[in-house]
C-alpha cells in the first residue's frame, strides 16, 4: 500500500505540465495557477487538477514569477487534494 501511494505521488509530482521540487528549506513550484491562501504556517496553491497544501513554520515567498514560485521556510509537509 505504501509503495502504491508513493507511486501516485511520484507520478503527480513528475507530470510534464508542472514541477514540484522539495528541498531542505524551500520548495520550487512551476506552472502553478494561483495562490489560494498564504500565511507563515499553511500555504495552498492551485494547479490545473489539484490543490497543493504546504505546511511549515516561518514560510515566505522568496521568488515569484508568472509561472514560478519559490517558498522558503521550515517545510514540515506537502500534500495534495
N, C-alpha and C positions, 0 to 999 in steps of 0.2 A: 504494500500500500504506500509506504513512504517513497519507494522508487517511482511509482506511478505519479505521485504528487510532484516529485522533483522534475520528472519529465514534462509535466504540464506547465510548470513554472518556467522551466528552461525554454520550452517552445514558445511560450508567450513573450519572454524577455528577449528572445533572439529573432523575433519577427522582423522582416526586412522593412516594414513600414515605420518602425520606431526602434529606439535603443534605450535600454535602461542599464546603466553600468554603476554598480555599487562598489565603492572604495572604503577605506578605513574611516575617514571623516567627511566624506561627501558622496553625493550621488549625481550622476550625469544623466539627463533625460534629453532625448532627441525626438522631435516631431510630436510634441505634446500639443493638445488643442487649447487647454485653458487651465488656469489655476482656480479651482473651485473654492478652496478655503486655505488660509495660511495663518498659523501662529507659531510660536517657538517650540511647540511640542507635537503638533499634528499638522501635516500638510496633505491636502487632497488635490490630485492632478488628474485632469480629464484627458484621456486618449480616445481614439475612434471607437473602440469596442469595450472599453473598461475604464474604471477609475483606479488610480494608484493611491494608496494611503501610506504615508511615510510617518513613522513615529520616532521621536527622538527628544533631545534636550538642546536648548540654545541653538536651534536651527535658524539659518538665514539664507536668503538668496544671494549667492556670491556672483553669479553671472546670469544674465537673462537676455536672450535674443528672440526673434520671432519664433524660431523652432527649437531653440536650445535653452536648457535651464541647468544650472549647477547649484545644488543646495549643499551648504556646508553646516556641520554641527555634529553632535554625538548621535548618530543614527542607531536606533535600537531595533527597528523592524520595518519591513516593507511587505505590504500585501495588496492584492487587487480584488476588486468587486465587480 
